[in-house]
Amino acid sequence: MSSAELPRVRFAPSPTGYLHVGSARTALFNWLYARSTGGTMVLRIEDTDESRNRPELTDAIFEYLEWLGIDYDEGPLYQSERRERHRKAVQQLLDGDRAYLCDADDNELPGTEMAAGRAVRFRTPEGTTVIDDVIRGEVAVDHTQLGDFVIWRSDGSPTFVLANAVDDADMAITHAIRGEDLLSSTPRAVLVAEALGAAPPIYAHLPLLVNEQRKKLSKRRDDVSLESYRQQGYLASAMANYLALLGWGPRDGVEIRPMAEIIEQFRLEDVNKAPAFFDLAKLEHFNGVYIRGLEPDALLAALAPHLESDQAPWPPERYRPDVVASMIPLVQEKLRTLSDIQRQVDWLFCPDPSMDEKSWDKSVVRGKASVEILDGTIAALADCPWDPDTVKDTVFAVGEAHGVNRSKSQAPVRVAVTGRSVGPPLFEPMVDHLTREEVLRRLQAARSQL
């Protein structure tokens, strides 16, 4: 296949909001198609809405594409810099009687010269436009449903449809892979392209993303921001892998796999048109798998923003990276997000453990045996050798003396020291990183509340 025949796709976001999972999925599918076919990925910033554009939003697009590992071969190209080209295209349509000037009441005005304060409408012909969509199949739209639509606003700016049709033609885009929500605008773009003498691209409209109620993901109702997921501690590799499966799946059924393998497996014609469920539980599972696959040093580096943040629950001066490094073998299997690390190690850095009420309210803590175990443990730990094995044996011996098995004898001690009934192995980090005095103080504080 010659370079002229290779696909050219584009990701064309508008910098009017932070990148969300739907847009990220669109970018990823364009990228996967380009990389799987040897084609070209173009990044085009559709920034014609000057009232809503903000530079930081454009920068965020670049940042999150890089975070996900999505690179591009051409661009970024800015639609706002092509205003004169869009104007010339509209003038071409006016000169060919394929469009007309109109006033504020949508009345057609005589003449073909564009002027300030005058909008331009496309003169929609009679007939039907048929779109052979790669994903959705044949879509036929009667032109009576379209009417004469605006292609140039009275403020002197092009509409979305006009700018897209012109830019896709000028940039030789062969495939427009985009969300299903844009399907309704596609017949208009096809009509404009054809009126300008250009061949429209092949369209592929990706399925909607829906929540657990099977409603379309909404910024107002659902957590859709990539920024939010990164802050919660989702790895870019896990997010990209998961996004690739929203509407598509590998033919061999293996879902969690390196991106290089996903590229090899990806076929645009395999994308499903049914709505894709954005399953948070499944995303969390993917993330846990990717976290468990990290080498300790890589995991410690990934955890750093969640440990050294101003939002961490401990005073900054108490934080010790070496302690976390020693805890990684004990907690890595338990992490589902990177932010989970705070709950696993906060008891080692906070002056007092944050007491989980559910753990405290369990009968094993409030029961009579807990009083006896805490009293016995406080007495026994006051002068026993301070090493993990001895401390563990001492606690278990106190429990056995009161007819309590090992798991139940450990429970009130764990809650008193860590604030929770579940967590990493207790005795080794407790002895290695807390002093005898600190442990006894926490045990006594818990005992005083029983």
N, C-alpha and C positions, 0 to 999 in steps of 0.2 A: 504494500500500500504506500503510495507516494505521500509526501508531507502535505500536499494540497488536499488529499482525501481524508487525512486524519481529523478526528473530531476537534472542534473548538468550543469550549463551554465557558460560561461566566458565572461567577457569584456576584450578585449586584445588590448589596444591602443599602438601605437608606440610613444615614446617621441621625436618626430621630429618637433613638432609644438604645439601651444596652443590649448587646447580642443575647438572644435567648435560645433555648434548645431547639426550637423549630428552625430558626435561621441557621444554627450550627449544623443541624442535620442536612439542610439544603446545601450548605457549603461542602460538607463532607461527601455527599453523593455526587456532586459535580466533580470534586477532586478524585474520588474513587473511579469515576468513569474516565476522566482524563488519564489517570495513571494506569488504569487497566487496559487502555487502548493505545497508549503512546501519544495521546492527544495533548492539547494545550489548555491550560487553566488561566482564565483572565479574571482579574479582580477589578470590578467597576463600582465606584462609589456613586450612588444615585442621590446627589446632594442638591437637587434643584429646588427643594422646599427651604428657602433661605430663612424663613421665620422659625423653623424648628431645628435646623442644623446647629450642632455645637462641636467644636474641634475635639473636645475630649471624647465624644462619642465615636468619632472617626478613629481616634487613637485606640479606643477600646476594641474596635473591630480588628485592627492589626494585632493587638495584644492577644486576643482570644483565638484568632486563627493560628498564631504561632504556638500558643499553649496547647492546642489540639493537634499540632503537627501538620497543619494544612498550609502548604506553600502554594505559590502561584508563579506562572511563567511570564505573564505580562501584567503591568499595572503597578500600583493602583492608578486607574484612569478615573478622572473626575467628570461627572456628567455636567456639572456647572460650567466647566471650561468649554463646553461644546454648544453653548447657547446660540451662537451665530449659525452654526451648522443646523441646529434645529429650526431656527427662523427660516433659513433658506429652504429647508424641506417643506415647511408650511407654505411658503410663497410658491413653491413648485406646485403644490396641490391646489392653491388658489388659482394660479395661472392656467391649470388644466381643468378647471371647473370641477375638481374633486372635493372642494371645500368652499366655504363661503364665510364672509364677515357677518357678524351679528351684533345687535345692541344688547343692553342689559335685560331687555324683555325677550331675548332670543329671536327677535325679528331679523330676517335677512336684510343686509344692507347692500346697496349697489357698489360695484368696484371690486378691485382685487388687491389694492395696496394696504398692507398691514400698517396699523397706526396705534398709538397709545390709547388705552381705554377701550379697544375693540377686541372681542374674543373671536375665535375662528372655530367653526364646526365642520366636521367631516361630512360630506354628502354621501350618506350610506345608500348604495344601490339596492334595488330589489334582488331577492334571491336568497341563497343559503350558503353559509360557509361551513365546510366540513374539515375538521381537524383530525388527523390520524395520529392520535396520542400513543406514545410507546407504552404507557402504563394503562391508560383508561380505554384504549381502543378508539373506535370512530365516534367522534362527537360532532353532531350536526346542529347548527344554530340558525334559525330563520332570522333574516335581517330585520323583520318587524319588531323583534325583541331588543334590538340595539338602538334604533332611532339615529338621529344625527347627533353625534357625540362631540364634545369639546376636545380640540387638540391643541389650542393655544389660548391661554387665559388673558383676560383683559389687563392683567398686571404685567404682561410681557414675558410670561414664563410658559414653557411647554408642559403639557400634561404627561402623566406617567406613560400612557399608551404611546403617544407620539415619540417621546424620547427613547423608549425601549425599542420601538420598531426601527427607528433611524440608527441607533447605536448598534443594535444586533446586526443590521445590514452592513454598516460601515466596518464593524470589527470582524466580519465574516464568521459570526457565531453559527455553528451548525446545529447545536442542540441546546434548547432552553429547558433546563431541569430546574423546576421550581415548585412551590407549594400548591396544593389543590385550591387554596383560597384565591389564587390568581387565574383560575381557569375561566372565570366569567369575562375577564378582560382579553383573553386570547383571540377571539374572533375579531375584535376591533384592531388589535395589533396586526393580525394577518391582513385585514383589509387595507390598513395604512401602508404596510410593506408592499403589497401588490400594486397599490395605486402609485407608489414611488418607483415601481419597476424592479423591485427587489424580491428575491425568494425568501420567504420567512423560514426561520429555523424549524427543525423537528422539535416538537414539544413533548415533554414528559412531566406530568404533574404528579408530584409525590403525595402520598396519602396524608390526611390530617393526623395530627397527634392528639390523642384524647386521654382524659384522666380516668380514674377508676369508676366514675359514674358514666363513662363513655361520652362525656361532653368534651367539646373542643378545648384544648388547653388555653387558658386565658391569663393574661398578665394580672388581671384584677383578682382572680380566684385561686390560681395555682402558682407554685414556685417554679418559675420558668427561666430565671436568669442564670447564665453560666457563672457569673460572679458569685451568686449565692452558693452554688454547688462547690466552687473552688474554696470558698470560705469555710464551708462545712467539712472540707477535707476529702473531696473526691479527686482521685488521680486523673490527669489528662488522658492517660492511656486507657483507663477503664471507661471514662466517659466516651471517648472516641469509639472504642469497641462496641459499647452499648448503643450509641447513636446509629452505628452502621446497621444494626438489627431492627431499626424502627421502620418496618415496611419491606425489609429485605432479609433473606437468610441464605447461608451457604448451602449448596446442594448436598453436602455430606453431613449436614446437621450439627457440626461442631461450632459452637457459638463463641466461646472464649478462646481467642487465638491472636497471634501477632498481626499487626496491620499489614505486613507484607503478604501474609496469606490471604487476608481479606481482599486485598487488591487483586490477587490471582483469581479468587473465586467470584469477584463481583461481575454481574451481568445486569445491565439496565433493564433488560426485558424480564428479569426475574423479580423486579419490584412489584409488590402486591398493591392493588388499589384500595383494599379495605383499610379503614382507620387503624392506626397503630397505637397501642396502649402504652403510654409512658409509665412503666411500672417501677415505682421507687424501690420496692423491695428487691426487684431483680437487679436494678442498678447498684444497690447496696451490696448485693451478693457478688456482683462482678468486681466491685471495688475491693471487697475483702480478699478475693482471689488474687487481685493484682498486688495488694499490700503484702500478702503472704509470700509473693514471689520476689519481693525486693531483698537485696543484700542488706545486712545490718547498717552499713555506712550510708547506703542510699536511702534507707528508711529513716535513719536519724536526720539526714538532711531534709527529707520531705516533711518530717514532723516539726522541724525547727520553727516555722512560722506560727504553729499552734502552741508552742511551748514558750516562745519568747515574746509573744504578743502582749500588748497592754490589756487585752481581754482575758489573759490567763488569771485564774483565781488565786494565785499566790503572789506575795511581794517579790518583785524582780530580784532583789538581792539574795533571796533564798533559793533561787533556781540553780541547779547544777547539771550541766550537760552530761558529765561522767556518770551521774546516777541514772539518768534516762538510758544512756548507752548500756549500762549493766542490766536494765529492766527489759530491753528489747527482746531477748530470748524468751522472757516470761510472758510478754503481752502481745507479741506480733500476731499470734493465732487468734487473739480475741478482738482485734481491731477490724471494724467495718468501714470506718472513715478515719481520716487522720486526726480529726478533732476528738475522737474517742480517747486519745492518749491522755487528755486532761483528767478524765475520770479514773484512769488506771494509776496515775502517779501523783495526783494532787495531795494525797495524804502524806507524801514524803516531803512536800515543800510548804504546805500550809501550816501555820502555827497550831491550828486545831482542825481536825477533820470535819468536813461538811457532812453532817449526819443525815443519811437517807431515812426518811420517816418510815417507809415500808419495811426497811431492814430492822429498824429499831422496834417497830410494833410487832414483829414476829414473836410468837409465843416462846421460842427458844431463847429470846433475849429477855423478855419480861417475866418469864417463868421463875419459879423458886430455884431451879437448878442453876440458872444464870447467876443468881446472887451468890450461891455457894461456889460456883466456878470462878467468878471474878474475885471473891474474897480469897480463895485458895491460890489463884494465880498471882495475885498481888503479893501474897506472903512468900510464895515459892520463888518468884522472879527477883525478889529483893536481894538475894545473895547467891543465886546459882551462877555457874560459869556463863558468860555472855557470848555464846556461839549458837548458830542456828539449830544444830542437832540437839544440843542440850535443852535449849528453850522449847523446842517442839516436844521433846520427850517429857519435859516438865509439865507443859500444858495438858498433854494427853494423860499423864499420870493423875493430875488433879481431877480430870473428868472421870477417869476410871474409878477413882476413890468415891465418887458420888454416883456411880452406876450410869454414867453417860458415855455414849460411844464417841469415837474420835471426831467425827464431823460435827456433832452437836457440842462437844466440849470446845472446839475451835471457834464456833460461831460467835458467841458473845465477845470473845477476845478480838476477833476480826472486826466486828462492828465497832467496838470501843476504839480500836487503833486506826481503822481506815474509814469508818463511817458507813460502810456497806457490807452486805452479807456475801457478796460475790466479788471476785477480783483475781489478781494474779496470786501465785503462791505467796503465803504470808511471811513465813518465818525468816527466810534468808534475807529479803530486802529489809524487813523490820529490824533485824539485828545488825545488818551491815550499814544501814543508813539512819537509824534512829538510836539515840542513846538509851541506856537503861532508864535514866531519870525521865526521859520524855515518854517512854512506853508506860511506865508506872503512873505518870501523871494522867495519861489518857484513860488508863484502866480505872483509876480512882475517880475520875470525873464521870465516867459512865456508871460506876457503882453507886455514886452519890445520887443518881437519878432513878435508881430502882427501888 
